């Protein structure tokens, strides 16, 4: 990294327009995360239509900032209502709520805020150190290596999925089926278009994702008959009191949470919610006081809170280096990068280094801004949580419709949004995860293009996929991931005897 590139990236970030975008995106993310039912992914999806009119750096800055804020802000209704604002907060909602019942709401929310910021900064540091080196290594990749990389990403999504592997596999296959819609590669023959010209270029990624992550949540709200929850406390004191003592007392759980969160975030399809659950379980296993977990103990909150925000940063590593989304949010971000002619991949680091380092700086700034704005949100929490959903939800639907129409100035985008919103709602109501489907859609075309290109280059010789050095190791890694559940099951049966 040269000084000139660093200064250029800094000038991009210090632009008053970019700083204004970061500020308002932070407020938006905090608000969305604080309202139960509005997820961090929904916040990202709702921002996409606005980013359509922005230059590349502020567009990505809006997504990064809103995501980081929403992940933390989901802790607030968890502590006060026992309803997680985002799935990433669900792992320790009971813990923070019990702390609130014990009169420790300030400690629960303070730990969530401070250690989320630390986790985010840790994940950003890992991204800064390793992403450029990985990009340099990835420049050696050809279509053969990218084919195995995509297969490895899809396989990993099945292994780490929270739902059953069968349902995850069905969801993934549905996503791959959707990716087949459009002109066949390489003959350019229409495939699954049913004579609809708007489908010739394939399914538009942005309206589809807005539908799957925003409209599906709106449908869930409409069908939810549960009575509204009651806020436990009306006043919250100094949330930063005692944080230094917690940092010294639980420094190793903090480090472990940051490391696990970043490692999980790098895995395609895992995401912040998976990182939080894994870290909470690990915290309880290695704790000196495991009997206190579930009674309002801050240790699990610290480790899980650090993990979910470090996972957000970690998910951007495969997204930027290989174009493989680490979670649903980076899948949306990849769509925005393509829209801005910043195709994710190793060449992004060589052709647009100033934009990459500007994104790194955005991550740092977003996690630092989280502290004062998060404190303000906690202070206003009781008022924010009283916003009527009867006003909020129709407004969100209107925003989704306008945004999906604006992408191509076409009503077909709105139709796609509604159809995929309904499909995602039906899938999730029956226990099928949406994340593998999104990965299938995003990676499906990349999988097909690299396979067809490789077969053309090798004169239809499939052995080339196994004889090139890097491709061979990637193939081996893919086989290990795919066969790991079967191997574990056989080993379990052998031990059972």
N, C-alpha and C positions, 0 to 999 in steps of 0.2 A: 504494500500500500504506500503510494507516494504521498508526500505532503500536499502536492497540488490537488490530488483526488480528495484527500481528507478536507481540505479547505473548501473545495467545490461542494462536497456533501454537506459541510457545515453551513455554507451559504444557502443551500436549498432548505435546510431545516429552520434556519433563523429568519426566513422570509415571513413577514407578518401574516401573510395569507395562510401559510402552513401552520403557524403557531395558533392562529384563530381556529383553523380546522381541528387541530389537536384538542384545543380547549373545549369546543362544543361537542366533539365526538366523545370526549371523556364524560361530559355531563350526560350525554345521551346514553352511553354505555352504563353509567351508574344508575340512571333512572330505569332502563330496561331490566337490568339485572336485579334491581330491587323489587320489581313487580313479579310476584309468583306467576309462573306460566309463560313469561317472556324470557326466553333463553338467550345466551350469548350468541348462539348461532342465528337466532332470529334477528338480533341487533345487527349482525353482519349482513344478513340478507336484506334488511330494510335499508341499509346504507348504500347498497350497490347502485340503485337507480340514481342516487345523488352523485356517487363517484363517477358516473358516466360523463358528467360535465366538468370533471376536475382533471388537472395534469396528473401524471403518474405518482409523484411523491406524496402530495396531499391525499390522493385517493387511497393509497396503501396506508398512509398515516392514520386516516380515519378508521380503517378496519382494525389495524393493530391496537390503537388506543381504545376504541369502543370494546373490543374483545377483552383486553386486560382488565378494564374497569368492570365489565359485566360479570366476569368470573368472580372477582372479589365481592361485588355488590350482592351477589346471590346469597352471601352469608347473612345479610341483614334480616330478611324475612325468616331465614332459618332460625336465627337466635330469638327473634321476637314473636314469631307466629308458629314455629315448628313446621314451616313449609319452605323447602329450599327454593331460592329464586332461580337457580340454574342447576342442571344435573351434577355439575362439578362440586356443588355444596352439599349434596345429599349424603355423602359419606359420613359427615360429622354434624349433621343437623340436630340429631338427638342430643349430642354432647353439648353443643352451644345452647340449646334450649334449656337443658337441665342446669347449665351454668347461670342462665338468666333467672330461672326459678329460685336459685340459691342467692340471688342478688349480685351476680357477677357478669351482668350484661356488658359492662365496660371492658372487662378483661377478655371476654369471648370475642367481641367485635374488634377490640384493639389488636389481639393476637391475629385475627383473620386479616386485618389490614396490613399490619407491619410485616408479617411473615409472608403474605402474598407478594408484597413489593420485593422482599428479599429473594423469594423464589423466582420471580420474574427477572430480576437482575442477574441471578445465577444462570438461568437458562439463556439469557441474552449473551452473557460472557462466553458460554460454551459455543453458541452459534457464531460469535465473532471469531473465536479461535479455530473452530473446526470447519465451518462452512466454506471458506475460501480454499482451504487445503483439499477438501473433498471435491470442490469444483475443478481444481487443477488436475486432480486424479481422474475425474470424470471426463475430461477432454480426450482421454485415450479410448473412451467408449465408442463403439459403433452400434449399428442396429442389432447385432447379435447380443451384445451386453445389455442393451436397453430392453430387449425382449425379456431376458431373464430377470432383470431388475423389476420390471412391471409385474411379472408372474410372482416374484418374491413378495412384492408389496401387497398384491391381492391375497396371497397365501397367508401372510402375516395378519391381515385384517380378519381372517377367519379364526385364527388361533387365539388372538387377544380379544375377540368380540365378547361382550358381556352376555349376550343371548346364547342359546344353544348353537352348536356348529352347523346343524342341519338348517336351521332357520336363517343363520347368517349366510350360508351357502346359497339358499334360495333367493335371498335378497340380492346377493352379489350377481347371480345369474340373471335376475331381472334387470339389474343395472347394465350388464353387458349386452342384454337384448336391446335395451333402449339405445345403447351406443351404436348398434348395427343400423339404426334408421338413417337413411340418407343415400348418398351415392356410394356404390360398392367400390372398394379399393382392390386393384388399380383400374378396373374396367370402366368405372364411372357409370355403372348401370343402377338405376333407381331400385332401392331395396326397402321394403316395408313402409313405403311412402303412401300407399293406397290412393295414388293419383293426386295427392295434395302437394302443390308446388312449394308451399312453405316448409315442407319437410325434406326437400331436396338437399339442403345443407346440413341436415341432422336436426336434432332437438336443441333449441337454444338453452344453454346452460343456466343463464341467469334467471329467466322466468321459471324454469323448472325448480331451481333451488329456493327461490322466493316462495313458491308454492309448497314445497316439501317441508320447509322450516318455519314459515309464517302462517300460511293458510291452514296447515294441519293443526297448529296450535290454536288457531281461532275456532276451528271445528271442535277441538277438544274442550274449549271453554264453553261453547254452546251446549254441548252434551253433558257437561259436568253439573250434577244436581246437588253437590255438597254445599252445606251452608257456609257463609264466609267466616273465616277464622277471626279470633279476637286478639288484639295486640296485648302482650303481657305487661309492658312497661310504657309509661308516658314520658319519662325523662331519663336521659343517659348522660353520665358524668364524663370525666376525663378518660378517654380511651387509651391514651399513651402512657398512663401511669403504670409503672411496674414492668414495662416492656424490656428495659435493659436487663433486669433481673431474670426474666424469662429467657432472654437471649443467652445469658451466661449459663443458666441451669440446663437448658435444653439445646445446647449448641450441636450436639451430635445427632439428635433426631432431626434438627433443622437441616444439617448437611445431608443426611440420609434422604429426607424428603425431597430436597432439591435435586439430588442425583437420580433418585428413582423417577421423579416427575419428568426430568429431561430425557432419560432413557426411554420411558414409556411414550413420551410425546413424539419421539423420532419414529416409533412404530406406526405404519399406516393404519388408520382406522381406530387407533386406541383413544387418543384425546385426553382432555383434562379430567373428565369424570372417572375414567378408568385409572388414571394416575392417582386420584384422590382416594379411591377405594383401596387400591393396592398399598398405598402409603399408610392409610389408617390401620389396615390389618397388620402391616409390618411394624408399625409403632406399638401396637398392643402386644405383639409377639416378643419384641425386644425390650419392652419397658420394664423398669424395676418395680413398677406399681401397676401391673395389669388388672388387678382387681378394681381399680378406680375408674377404668374405662366404662362408659355408659352411665356414670353417676354425675357427670359434669366435670371432667378432667381436661385440663388445657393442653396436655402433651399431644394428644391425637389431633387437636385442632391446629397446632403449630406445624406438625409434620405434613398433614394433608393439605393445609392452606398453602404451604410452600410448594408442595408437589403440583397442585393444579395450575398455578401460574407459571411454574418452570416448564410444565408440559406445553403450555401455549407457545412459548418461545421455541422449545425443542421441535414442535410440529412444523416449524417453518424451515428447518434444515433440509429435509428431503423435498419439500415443496420448491424451494429456490434452487437447489443444486440439481435435482433430477426431474422436477415437474411432477413429483408424486406427492399428493396431499397427505399430511400426517393426521389430519382430522377433517371434520366437515367444514370448519371455518377456513382452513387453508385451501380446501377444494373451491370455496367461493372466491378466495383471494387469487387463486390461479386463474379463474375466469376473468377477474379484473385485470390481472397482468397481461393476459392475452388480448384483452380489449384495448389495453394501452400500448400494444406492440412491444411489450417487454416479455417475450416468451421465456418462461422459466427453464432453467438448464444451466450447464456450466458456461455457455457463451454469454450469459447474462452478466457474469462476473468480469469477463474480459471486454465486452462491448459497452456495458453501462456500469462501471465500477462505482461511479459517484452516486447512482441511485441505490445500489446495494448498501453502501456505507451510510447513506441517508436513512435507509430503513433500519439499520442497526442503531443509529442515533435516536430514531423514533421510539424503538423499544426501550431504550434507557430513559428517555424523557417521559414516556408514558408511565413507567413504573415509579418514577420520582414524583410525577404530578399526582399519582394515585394517593399519596399520603395526605396532602392538604384537602384535595377534593373528596377523598374518601371520608375524611373526618367531617367535612361539611355535610355529606350525604347521611352519615350516621346521625348527625344532629337534627336533620330534617326528616329522618326516617319515618316517624309516626305520621307526618303529613303526606309524604309520598305514598305510603302504604294505604292511605285512605282515598286515593284517586279512584273514582268509580270506573269499574271495568265496562259498564254499559256505555260509557263515553269513549274509553280508551280503545276497545276492541274494534268498533266500527271505523274509527279513525285509522287504525292500522290497516284494516282491509282496504280502505280507500287509497291509502298510500301504496299498498301492494299493487293495486290495479293500475294506478297512474304510472308507477315505476316499470311494471311489466310492459305496459303499452309504449313507454318512452324509449325502450331499448331499440326497437326497430320501427316505431310509429305504426304498430300493427296490432289489430285486435286479436290476432292469432297468439301473440305472446300472452295475453290475458287468459285465453282459452287454455294454453299449456299450463299456466300457473294454477288455474282452478282444477284441472284434471290431475296434475301431479300432487296438489295439495290434498285432494280427496284420496288418491292412491296411498300417499304417505300416512294419512290418518287411518285408513283401513289396515295397512301393514302393521303399524304400531299398536293398534287396538288388539291385534291378534298375536302380538309378541314378536313380530319380525322387525329387526333393527333397520333403520334407514341408512346409517353410515355405510355399510357395505354396498348398498345400491348406488349411493353417490360415487363411491370409489370406482364401481364398475362403469358408470357413465363417463367419469373423467378419464379413466385409464383405458377404457375399451378401445377407443380409436388409436391410442398410442400402441397398444398391444397388437392390433391388427396391422397397422402401418409398418411396425418394426419386423413383424413376422413375414409379411409379404415382401418387404424390401430385402430381408435376409435371404429368403428363398430365391429371389431373382438373382442376387449377387452370387449365391453359391450354386446356381444352376440346379436348384431343387434338391440339393444334398443336405439332409437334416443333420448329418454328423458334424457339420461346421459349428453347430450350436454347442458342441461338447469338446471340440479340439482347440479352440482359441483359449489361451491361458486364463484371462479374466472371466470369460464366459463360462469356462469349466468350473471355476470356483463358485460363481453365482449359481450355476445349475446345481452344484452340490449343496449349497446353502438352501436352495429352494426345496430340494428333495428332503433335506433334514427337517425343515419346517413342516412340509406336507405330511411326512411320515411320523413326526414326533408323537401325535396323539395315539397312533396305532402302536408305536413302540412302547409308550408309557403304559398302555392297556395290557400288552403282552407281559411286560415286566411285573405289573401288578398281579396278573394271574399266576405267574411263576412264584412270586413271593407268597401268594395266598395258599399255595400248596405246602 
